[in-house]
Amino acid sequence: MVDGRVRFRHGVALVGMAVILAGCAAKKSGPAGIYHIVEPGENLYRIGKAYGVSSEAITRVNKIKNPNRILVGQKLLIPGATRRLPVSVITPTRASTRRPARVDRAELGSGKFVWPVARGSVSSGFGRRGNSNHDGIDIAAPEGTPVFASRGGRVVFSDHLRGYGNVVIIEHGGGYATVYGHNRVNLVKPGDEVKQGQQIALLGMTGRTSGPSLHFEVRKNNIARNPLFFLPPQSVARAAATDG
């Protein structure tokens, strides 16, 4: 008997060894997650936004001394992530409140982009939101409302993300892309060619949202722009904030 715990000395030795081995294994285990390899144009903010993890958390887990300086090819542990994501497709490089240049306005013309929801109201505008930026507008409407492609193009992403929920991203050519988030369900898959006005999803409240709405973005050369600059006037969808 040893310390009043067991009767057989060999049993004690085995149990003790198991405890020691378990302790060693515990020390080797790290935070759950996956590794992301930094690609050109990426920064901690963009990477964190794509994975739904704060840049502060990535900085802390990876013990990064200067969060403003990460290197292409650097391996970063993303806590809680279960798969690698195409950050450059999911998140814009930056946001701009500038109105479209004259050449863009001429190219857009009438009806180049249409409202992705037939009826709704803009519940959140484009621009600064605390320490981050709201890269699009939120259009509130009943759950299950059809979501349409604002412009014809090719679906490059259709999946579920932490912040966006169920999201669809469409490339349109000419450097343009549109994003449709918080969907209840996506109705298209990557590689699908869609026409303007084609239904691509059902409006929902997946991801980070306080109610049923569509998160809608317009990007030009991967820079997030205010969608209200590109959409035709619509009385039922009035902006909740300044257009910048």
C-alpha positions as CSV (number, residue, x, y, z in Angstrom):
1,M,0.0,0.0,0.0
2,V,1.4,3.4,-0.9
3,D,0.0,6.7,0.5
4,G,-3.2,4.8,1.3
5,R,-4.2,4.9,-2.4
6,V,-3.7,1.4,-3.8
7,R,-2.7,-2.1,-2.5
8,F,-0.3,-3.2,-5.3
9,R,3.0,-1.5,-5.7
10,H,3.2,-2.3,-9.4
11,G,-0.3,-0.8,-9.8
12,V,0.9,2.4,-8.2
13,A,3.9,2.6,-10.5
14,L,1.7,2.1,-13.6
15,V,-0.9,4.7,-12.4
16,G,1.9,7.2,-11.6
17,M,3.4,6.7,-15.0
18,A,0.1,7.2,-16.7
19,V,-0.4,10.5,-14.8
20,I,3.1,11.7,-15.7
21,L,2.5,10.8,-19.4
22,A,-0.9,12.5,-19.4
23,G,0.8,15.6,-17.9
24,C,3.4,15.6,-20.6
25,A,0.8,15.3,-23.3
26,A,-1.2,18.2,-21.8
27,K,1.9,20.4,-21.9
28,K,2.4,19.7,-25.6
29,S,-1.1,20.4,-26.7
30,G,-1.8,24.0,-27.9
31,P,-4.9,26.1,-28.8
32,A,-7.3,24.4,-31.2
33,G,-7.1,25.9,-34.7
34,I,-5.4,25.7,-38.0
35,Y,-2.4,27.4,-39.6
36,H,-2.9,30.1,-42.3
37,I,0.0,31.0,-44.6
38,V,0.1,34.8,-45.2
39,E,-0.3,35.7,-48.9
40,P,0.5,39.1,-50.6
41,G,-1.8,41.9,-49.7
42,E,-3.0,40.3,-46.4
43,N,-2.9,41.8,-43.0
44,L,-4.0,40.7,-39.5
45,Y,-7.3,42.6,-39.8
46,R,-8.2,41.0,-43.1
47,I,-7.2,37.5,-42.0
48,G,-9.1,37.9,-38.7
49,K,-12.2,39.2,-40.5
50,A,-12.2,36.2,-42.9
51,Y,-11.9,33.7,-40.1
52,G,-14.2,35.6,-37.7
53,V,-11.4,36.0,-35.1
54,S,-10.1,39.3,-33.7
55,S,-6.7,40.4,-34.9
56,E,-5.8,40.9,-31.2
57,A,-6.5,37.2,-30.6
58,I,-4.2,36.2,-33.6
59,T,-1.5,38.5,-32.3
60,R,-1.7,37.1,-28.8
61,V,-1.7,33.4,-29.8
62,N,1.2,33.8,-32.2
63,K,3.1,36.1,-29.9
64,I,3.5,38.8,-32.6
65,K,5.5,41.8,-31.4
66,N,4.5,44.2,-34.2
67,P,0.9,43.4,-35.5
68,N,1.4,46.0,-38.3
69,R,4.2,43.9,-39.8
70,I,3.6,40.3,-40.9
71,L,5.5,38.6,-43.7
72,V,4.3,36.9,-46.8
73,G,4.8,33.1,-46.2
74,Q,4.5,33.5,-42.4
75,K,2.6,30.8,-40.7
76,L,-0.1,32.0,-38.3
77,L,-2.2,29.8,-36.0
78,I,-5.9,30.9,-36.2
79,P,-7.6,29.9,-32.9
80,G,-10.8,28.0,-33.4
81,A,-10.5,27.7,-37.1
82,T,-11.1,24.3,-38.7
83,R,-10.1,24.9,-42.4
84,R,-8.0,27.3,-44.5
85,L,-9.9,30.1,-46.2
86,P,-9.2,32.3,-49.3
87,V,-8.7,35.6,-47.4
88,S,-8.1,37.6,-50.6
89,V,-11.5,36.5,-51.9
90,I,-13.5,36.9,-48.7
91,T,-12.3,40.2,-47.4
92,P,-11.4,43.5,-49.3
93,T,-8.0,45.0,-49.0
94,R,-9.5,48.2,-47.6
95,A,-12.6,50.4,-47.8
96,S,-13.1,53.7,-49.5
97,T,-15.8,56.3,-49.0
98,R,-14.8,58.2,-52.2
99,R,-17.5,58.5,-54.9
100,P,-16.8,56.5,-58.1
101,A,-14.5,58.2,-60.5
102,R,-16.0,59.8,-63.6
103,V,-14.9,56.8,-65.8
104,D,-16.6,54.4,-63.3
105,R,-19.8,56.5,-63.5
106,A,-19.8,56.4,-67.3
107,E,-19.2,52.6,-67.2
108,L,-21.9,51.9,-64.7
109,G,-24.7,53.6,-66.6
110,S,-28.3,52.9,-65.8
111,G,-29.1,49.5,-64.4
112,K,-25.6,48.0,-64.3
113,F,-26.4,47.1,-60.6
114,V,-29.9,46.5,-59.2
115,W,-31.1,46.1,-55.7
116,P,-30.5,42.6,-54.4
117,V,-33.8,42.6,-52.4
118,A,-37.1,43.8,-54.0
119,R,-38.4,45.2,-50.7
120,G,-36.6,46.3,-47.6
121,S,-34.9,49.1,-45.8
122,V,-31.3,49.9,-45.2
123,S,-30.9,49.3,-41.5
124,S,-27.1,49.9,-41.4
125,G,-25.0,52.1,-43.6
126,F,-21.5,51.9,-45.0
127,G,-18.5,53.3,-43.1
128,R,-16.8,53.3,-39.8
129,R,-18.2,51.2,-37.0
130,G,-16.2,51.6,-33.8
131,N,-12.7,50.5,-34.4
132,S,-13.6,48.6,-37.6
133,N,-15.3,49.4,-40.9
134,H,-18.7,48.2,-42.1
135,D,-17.8,47.2,-45.7
136,G,-21.3,47.2,-47.0
137,I,-24.9,48.0,-46.1
138,D,-27.5,45.9,-44.3
139,I,-30.9,45.6,-45.9
140,A,-33.6,44.5,-43.4
141,A,-36.5,42.3,-44.8
142,P,-38.5,39.3,-43.6
143,E,-36.6,36.0,-43.3
144,G,-37.0,34.0,-46.5
145,T,-37.2,37.0,-48.8
146,P,-35.5,36.2,-52.2
147,V,-32.0,37.5,-52.7
148,F,-31.1,38.3,-56.3
149,A,-27.8,38.9,-58.1
150,S,-27.2,42.6,-58.4
151,R,-25.3,42.0,-61.6
152,G,-24.5,39.1,-63.8
153,G,-21.3,37.2,-63.2
154,R,-19.6,34.1,-61.8
155,V,-20.0,32.7,-58.3
156,V,-16.5,32.5,-56.7
157,F,-17.5,31.7,-53.1
158,S,-20.6,30.1,-51.5
159,D,-20.1,28.9,-48.0
160,H,-20.6,29.6,-44.3
161,L,-18.3,32.0,-42.4
162,R,-18.5,33.0,-38.7
163,G,-19.2,36.7,-39.3
164,Y,-20.9,36.6,-42.6
165,G,-23.0,33.5,-42.0
166,N,-24.0,31.9,-45.3
167,V,-22.4,34.1,-47.9
168,V,-22.2,34.3,-51.7
169,I,-19.6,36.3,-53.6
170,I,-19.9,37.0,-57.3
171,E,-17.3,38.4,-59.7
172,H,-18.7,40.6,-62.5
173,G,-15.6,41.5,-64.6
174,G,-14.1,44.9,-64.8
175,G,-12.7,44.5,-61.3
176,Y,-16.2,44.4,-59.7
177,A,-17.6,41.9,-57.2
178,T,-20.6,41.8,-55.0
179,V,-21.1,40.1,-51.6
180,Y,-24.3,38.7,-50.1
181,G,-24.2,37.7,-46.4
182,H,-26.4,36.4,-43.5
183,N,-28.4,34.2,-45.9
184,R,-30.7,31.6,-44.5
185,V,-29.6,29.4,-47.4
186,N,-27.4,29.8,-50.5
187,L,-28.9,28.6,-53.7
188,V,-25.8,28.7,-55.9
189,K,-22.3,27.1,-55.8
190,P,-18.8,28.2,-56.9
191,G,-18.4,28.2,-60.6
192,D,-22.1,28.9,-61.4
193,E,-22.8,31.6,-64.0
194,V,-25.7,33.8,-62.9
195,K,-27.7,36.5,-64.6
196,Q,-28.7,39.9,-63.2
197,G,-31.8,39.4,-61.1
198,Q,-31.4,35.7,-60.8
199,Q,-32.3,34.4,-57.3
200,I,-29.1,33.2,-55.5
201,A,-30.2,32.9,-51.8
202,L,-32.9,33.3,-49.2
203,L,-32.5,36.2,-46.8
204,G,-31.8,35.1,-43.2
205,M,-30.0,36.0,-40.0
206,T,-26.9,33.7,-40.0
207,G,-23.6,35.0,-38.8
208,R,-23.3,38.2,-36.7
209,T,-26.6,40.0,-37.1
210,S,-29.3,41.3,-34.8
211,G,-32.2,40.3,-37.1
212,P,-33.1,39.2,-40.6
213,S,-31.2,41.2,-43.1
214,L,-28.9,41.0,-46.2
215,H,-25.4,42.2,-45.8
216,F,-24.5,43.6,-49.3
217,E,-21.1,44.8,-50.5
218,V,-19.9,46.2,-53.8
219,R,-16.1,46.0,-54.4
220,K,-14.0,47.5,-57.2
221,N,-10.5,46.1,-57.5
222,N,-11.0,44.5,-54.1
223,I,-11.7,47.8,-52.4
224,A,-15.0,48.0,-50.6
225,R,-17.2,50.8,-51.9
226,N,-20.5,52.3,-50.7
227,P,-23.2,50.2,-52.5
228,L,-25.5,53.3,-52.5
229,F,-23.1,54.9,-55.1
230,F,-23.9,52.1,-57.5
231,L,-27.5,51.2,-56.9
232,P,-30.4,53.1,-58.5
233,P,-32.5,55.3,-56.2
234,Q,-35.2,53.3,-54.4
235,S,-37.7,54.9,-52.0
236,V,-38.1,51.8,-49.9
237,A,-34.4,51.4,-49.2
238,R,-33.2,54.6,-47.6
239,A,-29.8,54.9,-46.1
240,A,-29.4,54.8,-42.4
241,A,-26.1,56.7,-42.5
242,T,-24.3,59.2,-44.6
243,D,-22.9,58.0,-47.9
244,G,-19.5,59.4,-47.1
